[in-house]
Amino acid sequence: MADFAATVDAWCTESTDRMERIWKASAQQLGSIANNGVPVDTGFARASFQASTDSMPAIDPGATNKAHTPVGFDFGEISTTIASATLGQTIFLGWSAAYILPLEFGHSQQAPQGFARLAAMQWPSIVSGVVTEAKSRVG
């Protein structure tokens, strides 16, 4: 009987570990898809992409890049936040650039880009793809 209990316990632990890896890989893909959808002029809006497990990253009304200088983006901090999250936490992904909402929803001189909404709509297929990939590795 002890062997059965140990087997069930190991299976549960392994299942939880797999769920967490799938969740994190899916969140990583979602963030990548969403941020790659942001239109690029200087790269400032993309570079304002952030992740948190505490709350939605706030839009900074002063974050405008008035100098219009090119800005690079490193996904490292996003990856670190996702990797440090624990199953059951919420991972918040968002941008701090002041003009991110007009880019997402459009304004008088620009059509809506919808990058965040379009990425969010892909969540079920992202998770499905990550699950399929994970299953192929188990053999």
N, C-alpha and C positions, 0 to 999 in steps of 0.2 A: 504494500500500500504506500509505503514511503517513496518508492520509485515512481509511482504514478503521480503523487503530489509534487515531487521534484520535477517531473517531466512537464506537468501542467504549469508550474511556476516558471520554468525556463521558457516555455512557449509564450506565456504572458509577457515576460520581460522582453523577449525577442520581438514580439508583436508591437509593444510600446516603442521600442527602439526603432523599428521600421516605420511606424507612424510618424515619429518625430523627424526622421531623416527625410521622409516624403514631404512632410509639411514644410520643412526648411528649404529643401530643394525647390519646391513649388513656389514658395515666397520669393526665393532668389530669382527664379525665372520671371515671375510676375513683375518684380521691381525692374528687372532688365528690360522687359517688353515695354512697361509704362514709360520708363525714362528714355528709352531709345525712340519713343514716339514723340517726344518733345521737340518742336521745331528748333533748329539751331541757327542762330545769327552769330553770337559771340561764344555760345556755350554756357552763358551765365545761368540760364534757367535750369539746364540739365545739371550743372554743378551745384545747384541749390537743393538737390534731391537728398533726403535724409530718411533715416529709419529710427524708430524708437519702440521700446516696449512699455513706456510710461504713458505717452499721449501722442496725439497727432502733431507732427511738426508744424509749428506756427508760420504763417505767412508774415514776412517782415516788410511792412510798408516802405521802409527805407532801402530795401535791397533791390536796386534798379540798374546797377552798372552804368551809370551816367557817362563814365569815361569811354564806354563802348570798347573795352579791351577784351581780347580773347581770354577765355577761362577754360582750363582743363577740368576733367572730372575723374575721380578715382572711386571705384565701387567698393574699395576696401572697408570703409567704415560701415557701409550698408551690410556687407557680408559678415563683418564682425558682430554687428547687432543681431542679425538673424541667427548666426551660429551660437550666440550666447543665450538666446531665448529658450525657455523651457516649455514643453508641451502644455497647452492650456492658457499660455499668455497670448495676448494680442500683439501682433507686429503691425505697427503703424508705419505707412510709407507716405511721404508727401514732400512737397517743395516749399522753399521759403521765399523764392523770388516774388517780389511785389506784383508782378504782372502775370503770374502763373494762371490765375482764374480767367483773365481775358484770352490767354492762349488756349485753355481748355474749352471754354464756352463761347469764344468769339467775341467780337466787338464791331463797331461800326465800319472798321477798315479791314477786318480779317474774319474769315469764316472760322467756325469752331474746329479745333483739331481733335478734341475728344480723346486724347491719348490715355488719360487715367481711366475713363469709362470704357474705352475699347479694351484696355488691358484687363480690367476687372471682369468684363464679360467673358474673357478667355479662361478664367479660373478653373471651371470644371474640366476643360480640355487640357490645361496645364497639369493639373493633378493626375488626370488619366494618363497622360504621357509619361509623367514621372513614375507612376505605378507600373506601367508597362515596361519601362526601362529597368526598374528595380527587379521586377519578376524575371526579366531576361538574364540578369546577372546571377540569380539564385540557382537557375538551371534546374 
